Amino acid sequence: MSTMFVALLPSFYNFLIGPDGNGSDQLVFPFPVQMQIMSISAIPGIILAGVAFRMSSSYGSKLSGIILIAAGVRMVAGMIVEAS
């Protein structure tokens, strides 16, 4: 889920700037589309990360802890790339 979120945001940005950097040919309202992207990928990714965190603290599974760390690193890296 976090990888999908990181992949969706730059593709949406590229759609907004258009092929020549002059903007999109279509009328787009970015806020609702960004909310849709977040509800499809970011929010479920955060919920899955919370479940993995709870499982790793209850059962002591190192694999779920590694998955949780990797998902967090991907989300933060995607947000840094998107912000710059």
PDB file of N, CA, C and O in Angstrom:
ATOM      1  N   MET A   1       0.809  -1.186   0.000  1.00  0.00           N
ATOM      2  CA  MET A   1       0.000   0.000   0.000  1.00  0.00           C
ATOM      3  C   MET A   1       0.860   1.261   0.000  1.00  0.00           C
ATOM      4  O   MET A   1       0.563   2.228  -0.702  1.00  0.00           O
ATOM      5  N   SER A   2       1.915   1.241   0.785  1.00  0.00           N
ATOM      6  CA  SER A   2       2.762   2.433   0.830  1.00  0.00           C
ATOM      7  C   SER A   2       3.505   2.635  -0.491  1.00  0.00           C
ATOM      8  O   SER A   2       3.724   3.770  -0.913  1.00  0.00           O
ATOM      9  N   THR A   3       3.891   1.543  -1.139  1.00  0.00           N
ATOM     10  CA  THR A   3       4.531   1.665  -2.450  1.00  0.00           C
ATOM     11  C   THR A   3       3.551   2.218  -3.477  1.00  0.00           C
ATOM     12  O   THR A   3       3.933   3.019  -4.331  1.00  0.00           O
ATOM     13  N   MET A   4       2.302   1.801  -3.401  1.00  0.00           N
ATOM     14  CA  MET A   4       1.299   2.316  -4.325  1.00  0.00           C
ATOM     15  C   MET A   4       1.079   3.813  -4.102  1.00  0.00           C
ATOM     16  O   MET A   4       0.918   4.569  -5.061  1.00  0.00           O
ATOM     17  N   PHE A   5       1.074   4.238  -2.842  1.00  0.00           N
ATOM     18  CA  PHE A   5       0.912   5.658  -2.540  1.00  0.00           C
ATOM     19  C   PHE A   5       2.074   6.466  -3.092  1.00  0.00           C
ATOM     20  O   PHE A   5       1.869   7.529  -3.679  1.00  0.00           O
ATOM     21  N   VAL A   6       3.291   5.974  -2.910  1.00  0.00           N
ATOM     22  CA  VAL A   6       4.465   6.677  -3.404  1.00  0.00           C
ATOM     23  C   VAL A   6       4.472   6.731  -4.927  1.00  0.00           C
ATOM     24  O   VAL A   6       4.937   7.714  -5.503  1.00  0.00           O
ATOM     25  N   ALA A   7       3.967   5.697  -5.586  1.00  0.00           N
ATOM     26  CA  ALA A   7       3.917   5.689  -7.057  1.00  0.00           C
ATOM     27  C   ALA A   7       2.791   6.567  -7.600  1.00  0.00           C
ATOM     28  O   ALA A   7       2.932   7.162  -8.669  1.00  0.00           O
ATOM     29  N   LEU A   8       1.688   6.653  -6.884  1.00  0.00           N
ATOM     30  CA  LEU A   8       0.550   7.429  -7.370  1.00  0.00           C
ATOM     31  C   LEU A   8       0.787   8.939  -7.307  1.00  0.00           C
ATOM     32  O   LEU A   8       0.370   9.663  -8.211  1.00  0.00           O
ATOM     33  N   LEU A   9       1.440   9.418  -6.270  1.00  0.00           N
ATOM     34  CA  LEU A   9       1.611  10.865  -6.134  1.00  0.00           C
ATOM     35  C   LEU A   9       2.462  11.485  -7.250  1.00  0.00           C
ATOM     36  O   LEU A   9       2.042  12.495  -7.815  1.00  0.00           O
ATOM     37  N   PRO A  10       3.630  10.938  -7.597  1.00  0.00           N
ATOM     38  CA  PRO A  10       4.366  11.536  -8.720  1.00  0.00           C
ATOM     39  C   PRO A  10       3.643  11.418 -10.055  1.00  0.00           C
ATOM     40  O   PRO A  10       3.748  12.311 -10.896  1.00  0.00           O
ATOM     41  N   SER A  11       2.910  10.325 -10.259  1.00  0.00           N
ATOM     42  CA  SER A  11       2.181  10.201 -11.525  1.00  0.00           C
ATOM     43  C   SER A  11       1.059  11.234 -11.598  1.00  0.00           C
ATOM     44  O   SER A  11       0.789  11.765 -12.674  1.00  0.00           O
ATOM     45  N   PHE A  12       0.403  11.529 -10.479  1.00  0.00           N
ATOM     46  CA  PHE A  12      -0.622  12.567 -10.451  1.00  0.00           C
ATOM     47  C   PHE A  12       0.000  13.938 -10.685  1.00  0.00           C
ATOM     48  O   PHE A  12      -0.572  14.767 -11.393  1.00  0.00           O
ATOM     49  N   TYR A  13       1.159  14.178 -10.099  1.00  0.00           N
ATOM     50  CA  TYR A  13       1.860  15.446 -10.317  1.00  0.00           C
ATOM     51  C   TYR A  13       2.234  15.610 -11.783  1.00  0.00           C
ATOM     52  O   TYR A  13       2.066  16.692 -12.347  1.00  0.00           O
ATOM     53  N   ASN A  14       2.738  14.547 -12.407  1.00  0.00           N
ATOM     54  CA  ASN A  14       3.089  14.610 -13.827  1.00  0.00           C
ATOM     55  C   ASN A  14       1.859  14.851 -14.692  1.00  0.00           C
ATOM     56  O   ASN A  14       1.951  15.527 -15.717  1.00  0.00           O
ATOM     57  N   PHE A  15       0.718  14.313 -14.300  1.00  0.00           N
ATOM     58  CA  PHE A  15      -0.523  14.579 -15.026  1.00  0.00           C
ATOM     59  C   PHE A  15      -0.912  16.052 -14.912  1.00  0.00           C
ATOM     60  O   PHE A  15      -1.374  16.655 -15.881  1.00  0.00           O
ATOM     61  N   LEU A  16      -0.721  16.630 -13.719  1.00  0.00           N
ATOM     62  CA  LEU A  16      -1.100  18.029 -13.524  1.00  0.00           C
ATOM     63  C   LEU A  16      -0.227  18.994 -14.322  1.00  0.00           C
ATOM     64  O   LEU A  16      -0.725  19.998 -14.830  1.00  0.00           O
ATOM     65  N   ILE A  17       1.066  18.702 -14.438  1.00  0.00           N
ATOM     66  CA  ILE A  17       1.930  19.630 -15.170  1.00  0.00           C
ATOM     67  C   ILE A  17       1.832  19.436 -16.677  1.00  0.00           C
ATOM     68  O   ILE A  17       2.246  20.314 -17.434  1.00  0.00           O
ATOM     69  N   GLY A  18       1.298  18.316 -17.127  1.00  0.00           N
ATOM     70  CA  GLY A  18       1.102  18.095 -18.558  1.00  0.00           C
ATOM     71  C   GLY A  18       2.360  17.625 -19.250  1.00  0.00           C
ATOM     72  O   GLY A  18       3.430  17.580 -18.642  1.00  0.00           O
ATOM     73  N   PRO A  19       2.237  17.271 -20.530  1.00  0.00           N
ATOM     74  CA  PRO A  19       3.389  16.711 -21.252  1.00  0.00           C
ATOM     75  C   PRO A  19       4.498  17.732 -21.509  1.00  0.00           C
ATOM     76  O   PRO A  19       5.673  17.363 -21.514  1.00  0.00           O
ATOM     77  N   ASP A  20       4.161  18.987 -21.718  1.00  0.00           N
ATOM     78  CA  ASP A  20       5.188  19.995 -22.008  1.00  0.00           C
ATOM     79  C   ASP A  20       5.445  20.919 -20.832  1.00  0.00           C
ATOM     80  O   ASP A  20       6.184  21.894 -20.970  1.00  0.00           O
ATOM     81  N   GLY A  21       4.863  20.645 -19.698  1.00  0.00           N
ATOM     82  CA  GLY A  21       5.011  21.506 -18.536  1.00  0.00           C
ATOM     83  C   GLY A  21       4.107  22.716 -18.561  1.00  0.00           C
ATOM     84  O   GLY A  21       4.284  23.640 -17.767  1.00  0.00           O
ATOM     85  N   ASN A  22       3.128  22.724 -19.475  1.00  0.00           N
ATOM     86  CA  ASN A  22       2.214  23.862 -19.604  1.00  0.00           C
ATOM     87  C   ASN A  22       0.902  23.651 -18.870  1.00  0.00           C
ATOM     88  O   ASN A  22       0.034  24.522 -18.913  1.00  0.00           O
ATOM     89  N   GLY A  23       0.738  22.555 -18.218  1.00  0.00           N
ATOM     90  CA  GLY A  23      -0.508  22.265 -17.523  1.00  0.00           C
ATOM     91  C   GLY A  23      -1.316  21.230 -18.278  1.00  0.00           C
ATOM     92  O   GLY A  23      -1.036  20.907 -19.433  1.00  0.00           O
ATOM     93  N   SER A  24      -2.313  20.726 -17.603  1.00  0.00           N
ATOM     94  CA  SER A  24      -3.159  19.694 -18.184  1.00  0.00           C
ATOM     95  C   SER A  24      -4.156  20.308 -19.166  1.00  0.00           C
ATOM     96  O   SER A  24      -4.539  21.470 -19.030  1.00  0.00           O
ATOM     97  N   ASP A  25      -4.570  19.516 -20.152  1.00  0.00           N
ATOM     98  CA  ASP A  25      -5.574  19.959 -21.110  1.00  0.00           C
ATOM     99  C   ASP A  25      -6.980  19.862 -20.536  1.00  0.00           C
ATOM    100  O   ASP A  25      -7.922  20.419 -21.100  1.00  0.00           O
ATOM    101  N   GLN A  26      -7.127  19.158 -19.420  1.00  0.00           N
ATOM    102  CA  GLN A  26      -8.435  18.951 -18.813  1.00  0.00           C
ATOM    103  C   GLN A  26      -8.534  19.743 -17.517  1.00  0.00           C
ATOM    104  O   GLN A  26      -7.530  20.017 -16.860  1.00  0.00           O
ATOM    105  N   LEU A  27      -9.755  20.102 -17.165  1.00  0.00           N
ATOM    106  CA  LEU A  27     -10.005  20.769 -15.899  1.00  0.00           C
ATOM    107  C   LEU A  27      -9.932  19.733 -14.781  1.00  0.00           C
ATOM    108  O   LEU A  27     -10.670  18.748 -14.784  1.00  0.00           O
ATOM    109  N   VAL A  28      -9.030  19.966 -13.823  1.00  0.00           N
ATOM    110  CA  VAL A  28      -8.821  19.012 -12.740  1.00  0.00           C
ATOM    111  C   VAL A  28      -8.904  19.749 -11.410  1.00  0.00           C
ATOM    112  O   VAL A  28      -8.327  20.823 -11.242  1.00  0.00           O
ATOM    113  N   PHE A  29      -9.621  19.164 -10.482  1.00  0.00           N
ATOM    114  CA  PHE A  29      -9.655  19.671  -9.111  1.00  0.00           C
ATOM    115  C   PHE A  29      -8.731  18.787  -8.278  1.00  0.00           C
ATOM    116  O   PHE A  29      -9.095  17.657  -7.952  1.00  0.00           O
ATOM    117  N   PRO A  30      -7.537  19.282  -7.927  1.00  0.00           N
ATOM    118  CA  PRO A  30      -6.531  18.418  -7.296  1.00  0.00           C
ATOM    119  C   PRO A  30      -6.911  17.895  -5.915  1.00  0.00           C
ATOM    120  O   PRO A  30      -6.559  16.766  -5.577  1.00  0.00           O
ATOM    121  N   PHE A  31      -7.623  18.687  -5.105  1.00  0.00           N
ATOM    122  CA  PHE A  31      -7.906  18.261  -3.739  1.00  0.00           C
ATOM    123  C   PHE A  31      -8.747  16.987  -3.675  1.00  0.00           C
ATOM    124  O   PHE A  31      -8.380  16.067  -2.943  1.00  0.00           O
ATOM    125  N   PRO A  32      -9.874  16.890  -4.418  1.00  0.00           N
ATOM    126  CA  PRO A  32     -10.639  15.633  -4.346  1.00  0.00           C
ATOM    127  C   PRO A  32      -9.858  14.426  -4.872  1.00  0.00           C
ATOM    128  O   PRO A  32      -9.992  13.320  -4.350  1.00  0.00           O
ATOM    129  N   VAL A  33      -9.053  14.642  -5.894  1.00  0.00           N
ATOM    130  CA  VAL A  33      -8.273  13.521  -6.438  1.00  0.00           C
ATOM    131  C   VAL A  33      -7.215  13.087  -5.435  1.00  0.00           C
ATOM    132  O   VAL A  33      -6.966  11.892  -5.269  1.00  0.00           O
ATOM    133  N   GLN A  34      -6.597  14.043  -4.772  1.00  0.00           N
ATOM    134  CA  GLN A  34      -5.593  13.695  -3.769  1.00  0.00           C
ATOM    135  C   GLN A  34      -6.240  12.981  -2.578  1.00  0.00           C
ATOM    136  O   GLN A  34      -5.640  12.066  -2.015  1.00  0.00           O
ATOM    137  N   MET A  35      -7.440  13.380  -2.191  1.00  0.00           N
ATOM    138  CA  MET A  35      -8.158  12.682  -1.117  1.00  0.00           C
ATOM    139  C   MET A  35      -8.479  11.245  -1.541  1.00  0.00           C
ATOM    140  O   MET A  35      -8.410  10.323  -0.728  1.00  0.00           O
ATOM    141  N   GLN A  36      -8.827  11.065  -2.813  1.00  0.00           N
ATOM    142  CA  GLN A  36      -9.105   9.719  -3.314  1.00  0.00           C
ATOM    143  C   GLN A  36      -7.837   8.867  -3.283  1.00  0.00           C
ATOM    144  O   GLN A  36      -7.885   7.703  -2.887  1.00  0.00           O
ATOM    145  N   ILE A  37      -6.714   9.432  -3.694  1.00  0.00           N
ATOM    146  CA  ILE A  37      -5.451   8.689  -3.662  1.00  0.00           C
ATOM    147  C   ILE A  37      -5.109   8.296  -2.228  1.00  0.00           C
ATOM    148  O   ILE A  37      -4.673   7.174  -1.972  1.00  0.00           O
ATOM    149  N   MET A  38      -5.309   9.223  -1.300  1.00  0.00           N
ATOM    150  CA  MET A  38      -5.000   8.916   0.092  1.00  0.00           C
ATOM    151  C   MET A  38      -5.932   7.849   0.652  1.00  0.00           C
ATOM    152  O   MET A  38      -5.492   6.984   1.409  1.00  0.00           O
ATOM    153  N   SER A  39      -7.213   7.896   0.291  1.00  0.00           N
ATOM    154  CA  SER A  39      -8.141   6.903   0.827  1.00  0.00           C
ATOM    155  C   SER A  39      -7.924   5.529   0.203  1.00  0.00           C
ATOM    156  O   SER A  39      -8.244   4.515   0.823  1.00  0.00           O
ATOM    157  N   ILE A  40      -7.388   5.481  -1.007  1.00  0.00           N
ATOM    158  CA  ILE A  40      -7.131   4.194  -1.653  1.00  0.00           C
ATOM    159  C   ILE A  40      -5.843   3.563  -1.151  1.00  0.00           C
ATOM    160  O   ILE A  40      -5.782   2.345  -0.979  1.00  0.00           O
ATOM    161  N   SER A  41      -4.809   4.369  -0.911  1.00  0.00           N
ATOM    162  CA  SER A  41      -3.507   3.770  -0.626  1.00  0.00           C
ATOM    163  C   SER A  41      -2.901   4.185   0.709  1.00  0.00           C
ATOM    164  O   SER A  41      -2.425   3.318   1.442  1.00  0.00           O
ATOM    165  N   ALA A  42      -2.898   5.451   1.051  1.00  0.00           N
ATOM    166  CA  ALA A  42      -2.169   5.899   2.238  1.00  0.00           C
ATOM    167  C   ALA A  42      -2.844   5.461   3.531  1.00  0.00           C
ATOM    168  O   ALA A  42      -2.181   4.938   4.427  1.00  0.00           O
ATOM    169  N   ILE A  43      -4.133   5.664   3.637  1.00  0.00           N
ATOM    170  CA  ILE A  43      -4.826   5.328   4.885  1.00  0.00           C
ATOM    171  C   ILE A  43      -4.813   3.815   5.140  1.00  0.00           C
ATOM    172  O   ILE A  43      -4.528   3.404   6.264  1.00  0.00           O
ATOM    173  N   PRO A  44      -5.113   2.964   4.133  1.00  0.00           N
ATOM    174  CA  PRO A  44      -4.964   1.523   4.393  1.00  0.00           C
ATOM    175  C   PRO A  44      -3.523   1.117   4.705  1.00  0.00           C
ATOM    176  O   PRO A  44      -3.294   0.191   5.483  1.00  0.00           O
ATOM    177  N   GLY A  45      -2.551   1.810   4.099  1.00  0.00           N
ATOM    178  CA  GLY A  45      -1.155   1.518   4.408  1.00  0.00           C
ATOM    179  C   GLY A  45      -0.815   1.836   5.853  1.00  0.00           C
ATOM    180  O   GLY A  45      -0.073   1.096   6.499  1.00  0.00           O
ATOM    181  N   ILE A  46      -1.355   2.935   6.361  1.00  0.00           N
ATOM    182  CA  ILE A  46      -1.123   3.298   7.759  1.00  0.00           C
ATOM    183  C   ILE A  46      -1.815   2.305   8.691  1.00  0.00           C
ATOM    184  O   ILE A  46      -1.265   1.930   9.727  1.00  0.00           O
ATOM    185  N   ILE A  47      -3.023   1.881   8.318  1.00  0.00           N
ATOM    186  CA  ILE A  47      -3.727   0.889   9.135  1.00  0.00           C
ATOM    187  C   ILE A  47      -2.967  -0.432   9.158  1.00  0.00           C
ATOM    188  O   ILE A  47      -2.825  -1.049  10.213  1.00  0.00           O
ATOM    189  N   LEU A  48      -2.482  -0.865   8.004  1.00  0.00           N
ATOM    190  CA  LEU A  48      -1.691  -2.106   7.961  1.00  0.00           C
ATOM    191  C   LEU A  48      -0.405  -1.974   8.759  1.00  0.00           C
ATOM    192  O   LEU A  48       0.025  -2.928   9.407  1.00  0.00           O
ATOM    193  N   ALA A  49       0.216  -0.793   8.719  1.00  0.00           N
ATOM    194  CA  ALA A  49       1.426  -0.579   9.515  1.00  0.00           C
ATOM    195  C   ALA A  49       1.099  -0.644  11.003  1.00  0.00           C
ATOM    196  O   ALA A  49       1.883  -1.183  11.785  1.00  0.00           O
ATOM    197  N   GLY A  50      -0.052  -0.099  11.404  1.00  0.00           N
ATOM    198  CA  GLY A  50      -0.458  -0.177  12.813  1.00  0.00           C
ATOM    199  C   GLY A  50      -0.715  -1.603  13.251  1.00  0.00           C
ATOM    200  O   GLY A  50      -0.343  -1.991  14.358  1.00  0.00           O
ATOM    201  N   VAL A  51      -1.354  -2.393  12.386  1.00  0.00           N
ATOM    202  CA  VAL A  51      -1.596  -3.803  12.703  1.00  0.00           C
ATOM    203  C   VAL A  51      -0.271  -4.551  12.816  1.00  0.00           C
ATOM    204  O   VAL A  51      -0.090  -5.364  13.722  1.00  0.00           O
ATOM    205  N   ALA A  52       0.648  -4.278  11.902  1.00  0.00           N
ATOM    206  CA  ALA A  52       1.960  -4.936  11.971  1.00  0.00           C
ATOM    207  C   ALA A  52       2.703  -4.530  13.239  1.00  0.00           C
ATOM    208  O   ALA A  52       3.370  -5.356  13.862  1.00  0.00           O
ATOM    209  N   PHE A  53       2.589  -3.259  13.621  1.00  0.00           N
ATOM    210  CA  PHE A  53       3.233  -2.804  14.854  1.00  0.00           C
ATOM    211  C   PHE A  53       2.644  -3.510  16.063  1.00  0.00           C
ATOM    212  O   PHE A  53       3.376  -3.943  16.952  1.00  0.00           O
ATOM    213  N   ARG A  54       1.334  -3.625  16.097  1.00  0.00           N
ATOM    214  CA  ARG A  54       0.675  -4.294  17.230  1.00  0.00           C
ATOM    215  C   ARG A  54       1.057  -5.767  17.282  1.00  0.00           C
ATOM    216  O   ARG A  54       1.291  -6.313  18.360  1.00  0.00           O
ATOM    217  N   MET A  55       1.119  -6.409  16.118  1.00  0.00           N
ATOM    218  CA  MET A  55       1.509  -7.818  16.096  1.00  0.00           C
ATOM    219  C   MET A  55       2.953  -8.000  16.535  1.00  0.00           C
ATOM    220  O   MET A  55       3.274  -8.959  17.236  1.00  0.00           O
ATOM    221  N   SER A  56       3.824  -7.083  16.127  1.00  0.00           N
ATOM    222  CA  SER A  56       5.233  -7.237  16.506  1.00  0.00           C
ATOM    223  C   SER A  56       5.437  -6.973  17.988  1.00  0.00           C
ATOM    224  O   SER A  56       6.335  -7.552  18.599  1.00  0.00           O
ATOM    225  N   SER A  57       4.610  -6.098  18.583  1.00  0.00           N
ATOM    226  CA  SER A  57       4.773  -5.866  20.013  1.00  0.00           C
ATOM    227  C   SER A  57       4.130  -6.979  20.839  1.00  0.00           C
ATOM    228  O   SER A  57       4.571  -7.248  21.956  1.00  0.00           O
ATOM    229  N   SER A  58       3.098  -7.627  20.308  1.00  0.00           N
ATOM    230  CA  SER A  58       2.431  -8.708  21.041  1.00  0.00           C
ATOM    231  C   SER A  58       3.158 -10.036  20.894  1.00  0.00           C
ATOM    232  O   SER A  58       3.416 -10.725  21.882  1.00  0.00           O
ATOM    233  N   TYR A  59       3.482 -10.388  19.672  1.00  0.00           N
ATOM    234  CA  TYR A  59       4.056 -11.701  19.405  1.00  0.00           C
ATOM    235  C   TYR A  59       5.572 -11.685  19.251  1.00  0.00           C
ATOM    236  O   TYR A  59       6.200 -12.744  19.262  1.00  0.00           O
ATOM    237  N   GLY A  60       6.157 -10.534  19.112  1.00  0.00           N
ATOM    238  CA  GLY A  60       7.607 -10.456  18.979  1.00  0.00           C
ATOM    239  C   GLY A  60       8.128 -10.901  17.634  1.00  0.00           C
ATOM    240  O   GLY A  60       9.269 -11.352  17.539  1.00  0.00           O
ATOM    241  N   SER A  61       7.318 -10.787  16.575  1.00  0.00           N
ATOM    242  CA  SER A  61       7.741 -11.212  15.246  1.00  0.00           C
ATOM    243  C   SER A  61       8.674 -10.169  14.637  1.00  0.00           C
ATOM    244  O   SER A  61       8.299  -9.005  14.489  1.00  0.00           O
ATOM    245  N   LYS A  62       9.869 -10.580  14.290  1.00  0.00           N
ATOM    246  CA  LYS A  62      10.825  -9.651  13.689  1.00  0.00           C
ATOM    247  C   LYS A  62      10.477  -9.361  12.234  1.00  0.00           C
ATOM    248  O   LYS A  62      10.780  -8.278  11.733  1.00  0.00           O
ATOM    249  N   LEU A  63       9.851 -10.301  11.556  1.00  0.00           N
ATOM    250  CA  LEU A  63       9.480 -10.092  10.160  1.00  0.00           C
ATOM    251  C   LEU A  63       8.452  -8.975  10.032  1.00  0.00           C
ATOM    252  O   LEU A  63       8.576  -8.120   9.156  1.00  0.00           O
ATOM    253  N   SER A  64       7.447  -8.973  10.888  1.00  0.00           N
ATOM    254  CA  SER A  64       6.460  -7.900  10.806  1.00  0.00           C
ATOM    255  C   SER A  64       7.064  -6.559  11.192  1.00  0.00           C
ATOM    256  O   SER A  64       6.642  -5.529  10.668  1.00  0.00           O
ATOM    257  N   GLY A  65       8.030  -6.543  12.086  1.00  0.00           N
ATOM    258  CA  GLY A  65       8.731  -5.309  12.415  1.00  0.00           C
ATOM    259  C   GLY A  65       9.542  -4.781  11.247  1.00  0.00           C
ATOM    260  O   GLY A  65       9.581  -3.573  11.013  1.00  0.00           O
ATOM    261  N   ILE A  66      10.184  -5.667  10.517  1.00  0.00           N
ATOM    262  CA  ILE A  66      10.962  -5.267   9.336  1.00  0.00           C
ATOM    263  C   ILE A  66      10.037  -4.727   8.256  1.00  0.00           C
ATOM    264  O   ILE A  66      10.355  -3.729   7.610  1.00  0.00           O
ATOM    265  N   ILE A  67       8.894  -5.379   8.053  1.00  0.00           N
ATOM    266  CA  ILE A  67       7.918  -4.894   7.075  1.00  0.00           C
ATOM    267  C   ILE A  67       7.408  -3.514   7.463  1.00  0.00           C
ATOM    268  O   ILE A  67       7.245  -2.647   6.605  1.00  0.00           O
ATOM    269  N   LEU A  68       7.156  -3.309   8.743  1.00  0.00           N
ATOM    270  CA  LEU A  68       6.689  -2.022   9.239  1.00  0.00           C
ATOM    271  C   LEU A  68       7.723  -0.930   8.998  1.00  0.00           C
ATOM    272  O   LEU A  68       7.374   0.164   8.553  1.00  0.00           O
ATOM    273  N   ILE A  69       8.968  -1.206   9.283  1.00  0.00           N
ATOM    274  CA  ILE A  69      10.032  -0.220   9.059  1.00  0.00           C
ATOM    275  C   ILE A  69      10.188   0.085   7.575  1.00  0.00           C
ATOM    276  O   ILE A  69      10.351   1.244   7.196  1.00  0.00           O
ATOM    277  N   ALA A  70      10.139  -0.944   6.732  1.00  0.00           N
ATOM    278  CA  ALA A  70      10.278  -0.727   5.286  1.00  0.00           C
ATOM    279  C   ALA A  70       9.127   0.108   4.742  1.00  0.00           C
ATOM    280  O   ALA A  70       9.346   0.990   3.912  1.00  0.00           O
ATOM    281  N   ALA A  71       7.908  -0.153   5.194  1.00  0.00           N
ATOM    282  CA  ALA A  71       6.764   0.637   4.734  1.00  0.00           C
ATOM    283  C   ALA A  71       6.889   2.090   5.178  1.00  0.00           C
ATOM    284  O   ALA A  71       6.584   3.002   4.409  1.00  0.00           O
ATOM    285  N   GLY A  72       7.330   2.310   6.395  1.00  0.00           N
ATOM    286  CA  GLY A  72       7.515   3.678   6.884  1.00  0.00           C
ATOM    287  C   GLY A  72       8.587   4.423   6.122  1.00  0.00           C
ATOM    288  O   GLY A  72       8.422   5.601   5.807  1.00  0.00           O
ATOM    289  N   VAL A  73       9.683   3.750   5.823  1.00  0.00           N
ATOM    290  CA  VAL A  73      10.758   4.386   5.059  1.00  0.00           C
ATOM    291  C   VAL A  73      10.279   4.746   3.663  1.00  0.00           C
ATOM    292  O   VAL A  73      10.598   5.821   3.155  1.00  0.00           O
ATOM    293  N   ARG A  74       9.510   3.850   3.034  1.00  0.00           N
ATOM    294  CA  ARG A  74       8.975   4.148   1.703  1.00  0.00           C
ATOM    295  C   ARG A  74       8.026   5.341   1.716  1.00  0.00           C
ATOM    296  O   ARG A  74       8.079   6.190   0.827  1.00  0.00           O
ATOM    297  N   MET A  75       7.164   5.403   2.718  1.00  0.00           N
ATOM    298  CA  MET A  75       6.209   6.526   2.799  1.00  0.00           C
ATOM    299  C   MET A  75       6.953   7.835   3.016  1.00  0.00           C
ATOM    300  O   MET A  75       6.646   8.828   2.357  1.00  0.00           O
ATOM    301  N   VAL A  76       7.918   7.860   3.917  1.00  0.00           N
ATOM    302  CA  VAL A  76       8.660   9.096   4.189  1.00  0.00           C
ATOM    303  C   VAL A  76       9.482   9.496   2.973  1.00  0.00           C
ATOM    304  O   VAL A  76       9.533  10.678   2.631  1.00  0.00           O
ATOM    305  N   ALA A  77      10.126   8.538   2.312  1.00  0.00           N
ATOM    306  CA  ALA A  77      10.918   8.859   1.125  1.00  0.00           C
ATOM    307  C   ALA A  77      10.026   9.410   0.007  1.00  0.00           C
ATOM    308  O   ALA A  77      10.409  10.353  -0.685  1.00  0.00           O
ATOM    309  N   GLY A  78       8.855   8.830  -0.164  1.00  0.00           N
ATOM    310  CA  GLY A  78       7.939   9.326  -1.182  1.00  0.00           C
ATOM    311  C   GLY A  78       7.462  10.731  -0.893  1.00  0.00           C
ATOM    312  O   GLY A  78       7.328  11.543  -1.808  1.00  0.00           O
ATOM    313  N   MET A  79       7.202  11.029   0.379  1.00  0.00           N
ATOM    314  CA  MET A  79       6.765  12.368   0.731  1.00  0.00           C
ATOM    315  C   MET A  79       7.881  13.395   0.549  1.00  0.00           C
ATOM    316  O   MET A  79       7.628  14.533   0.154  1.00  0.00           O
ATOM    317  N   ILE A  80       9.121  12.984   0.841  1.00  0.00           N
ATOM    318  CA  ILE A  80      10.258  13.898   0.641  1.00  0.00           C
ATOM    319  C   ILE A  80      10.462  14.182  -0.831  1.00  0.00           C
ATOM    320  O   ILE A  80      10.698  15.326  -1.218  1.00  0.00           O
ATOM    321  N   VAL A  81      10.372  13.143  -1.662  1.00  0.00           N
ATOM    322  CA  VAL A  81      10.532  13.335  -3.104  1.00  0.00           C
ATOM    323  C   VAL A  81       9.419  14.202  -3.651  1.00  0.00           C
ATOM    324  O   VAL A  81       9.662  15.061  -4.498  1.00  0.00           O
ATOM    325  N   GLU A  82       8.204  13.990  -3.180  1.00  0.00           N
ATOM    326  CA  GLU A  82       7.071  14.768  -3.672  1.00  0.00           C
ATOM    327  C   GLU A  82       7.139  16.218  -3.217  1.00  0.00           C
ATOM    328  O   GLU A  82       6.696  17.110  -3.940  1.00  0.00           O
ATOM    329  N   ALA A  83       7.681  16.469  -2.042  1.00  0.00           N
ATOM    330  CA  ALA A  83       7.751  17.840  -1.522  1.00  0.00           C
ATOM    331  C   ALA A  83       8.825  18.661  -2.221  1.00  0.00           C
ATOM    332  O   ALA A  83       8.729  19.887  -2.274  1.00  0.00           O
ATOM    333  N   SER A  84       9.829  18.011  -2.749  1.00  0.00           N
ATOM    334  CA  SER A  84      10.915  18.767  -3.397  1.00  0.00           C
ATOM    335  C   SER A  84      10.702  18.962  -4.872  1.00  0.00           C
ATOM    336  O   SER A  84      11.533  19.578  -5.540  1.00  0.00           O
TER     337      SER A  84
END
